[in-house]
């Protein structure tokens, strides 16, 4: 079973994923907007597809792996917002990976202690934001993402997924992230509404 996060580059990646260290998955769901009085339901990714027709709907499927709680966010994804990610990191760390399917590139962001540390587009690592934008530079250089002349490795369309996987591998190793592929793509996870009013009781 694939773990880590590199597999996202070679998958049908259409959800944002937010990782938080220092919270359990139930608390992560609440902080992303879930009603604390609403009980989660068990659902697969396929089962929730029909609930995402309204662009205002946000649904999170929750789990824990490798010492991190994670939320796979479909539709309206609060974890992609830097302010939300910073708040989630108070007392710990938080990482968000967002495919940005409508507006590439895919994005990486991380925060710790209530502060956004580093954010950049995958395959566009030369433009970075945050209080410590160079956080992963040494690891990116070692992986060949940054070339000796300081430029960023470019790849054609046929190797785009492989290029994205290089950066995801750096992120995976640096933070020790794990996202079990079979469970996320095929299995049931605790599922909550974080935006709008999808009828989870219909699942």
N, C-alpha and C positions, 0 to 999 in steps of 0.2 A: 504494500500500500504506500503510495506516494505521500510524503509529508513535506516539511519545509514549505517554502513558498515559490520556488522556481517553477513548479509545475503550472502556475497561473499563466506563464508566458505561452504555454502550448495548449491551453484549455480555452473553452468558450467562456472567457472571463467577462462577466456582465454584472458583477456585484462589487461593491466596495467592501473591504474588510478592515475592521478596526481591532487592534490588539491592545490590551491593557494589562500591565503587571501591577498587582497590589489590590485588585478587585476580583470578586468572583463573577461568573457570567450573568447571574441574576441581577446583581447590582449594576453591571455594565449596561444591561438592557434598560434598567430604570433611568440611568443617567443619560441614555440616548433618547429617552422620551416615552418609554413604556409606562402604562398605568400600573402602579404598584398593587392595585387591587385586582388586576386582571391576571388570571392564571395562564401561563404559557400553554401552547398546544404543541404536540409533536407533528412536524411536517417535513416533507422533502422539498427540494428546490422546485421540482416539477409541479407539486401540488399548489404552490403559492403563485405560479405564473398567472393564473386567471384573475388574481386579486390586484394585479399591478397595472390595470388599464387606466386608472386615474393617476395622472402625474404627481398628485399631491400625496399619494399613499407611500408610506415607508414601512417596510417589514424587516425585522432583524431575526436571523437564526443564530442561536447562541451555543457556545461550547467552550471547552478548556483544553489546552494542549501545551506541553512543554513549559509549564509554569506561567502561561499567559491565558487570560480569558480572551475570547474572540467573539466578534459579531460580524457575520456576513450580512451586509446591509443591501437590500434590494429596493429600487425606487428612490424615494427621498432619503438620502444618506447623511445623517447629521455628523458622523465621524469625519467627513471630508472637510468640515469647516475648521479652520485653524484655531479659532477661539474655543470651540467645543473640545477639540483634541487637547488643547492646553489644560482645560479644566479637568478632563479625564486623567491627566497625568499628575495631578496634585497628590503627593505622597507616593508616587511611583513613576512609571514610564508608560507612554502610549505611542503606537505606530499606526498609521493609516496607509493602505494601498488602494488606489482608486483607478479603475481602468479608463475612465474618461472616454467612454465609447463614442460619445457625440462630439467631443472636443479634445482630441489627442493633443499632447501625449498622456500616457498613464502617469499618475503622480505618486510620489512617496513623500510622506511627512512624518516627523517624529517630534515628541515633546517629552519633557521631564520637569518635575517640580513646578508645574503650572506655567511652563514657558515653552513656546515653539523653538526647537533647536535647529532643525534643518528640514528643508523641503526642496525637491527638484523633480523635473520631469524625467522619466526613464528614457534613456537615449538622448537626453538633453541636459546632462549633468553639469554642463558648463555654466548654467544659470541656476543659482541657488539662493535660498532665502533662509531667514531665521537668525537666532542669536549666535549660533555656531555653525555657519553654513558649510565649513570645511570638515565637519565631523567625520565623514567617511572617505575623505580624499586619499589617505594613505592606502586604505583597503581597495578603493577604486583603481588606484595606480597599480597595485599588486595584481589585480585581476585583469589588467589590460584595458580597462574602460577609459582611463586617461593615458594617453601616449606620452613618450619621453619628451616631446616638444611642447607638452602642455595642452594639446588639442584633445578632443573627445573622439573616441573610436566611432566611425560611421559604418553603417551596413546597409546593403540594398534591401529591397522589399522581400527577396527570397530568404534573407537571413534575419529579418526583423525580430522574429520571436526568439531566436537564439541570442540576439543582442540584448533584448529585454531580460532574458534569463540570466545573463551575466550580471546585470545590476541587481536583480532580485536575489541572486546568490550572495552578493556582498551584503545586502540587507539581512538576509537570512542568517548568515554566519555572525555578523556583528551583534545582532539582537537575540540570537538563539530562537528564532521564530519557527513555529511548527503549525501547519494547517493540514489536517488529514484529508487527502483528496477524495477518497472513496466515501467517507462520511459526509463531506460537504456536498459532493455532486450527486450521490445516490442515496445516502442514509437519511434518517430522521433526526432532526435537531429541535430543541426547545425554541419555539417561534413566538414572537411578540410583535404587536403593532407599535411603531414608534412615531408614526405621522398619519393623519387622516383617519378613516374609519373602515378599514377592510374587515370583512366578516370572517374572522378566523374560525368561528364556530361552525362554518360551513365545510371545513376541511375534515 
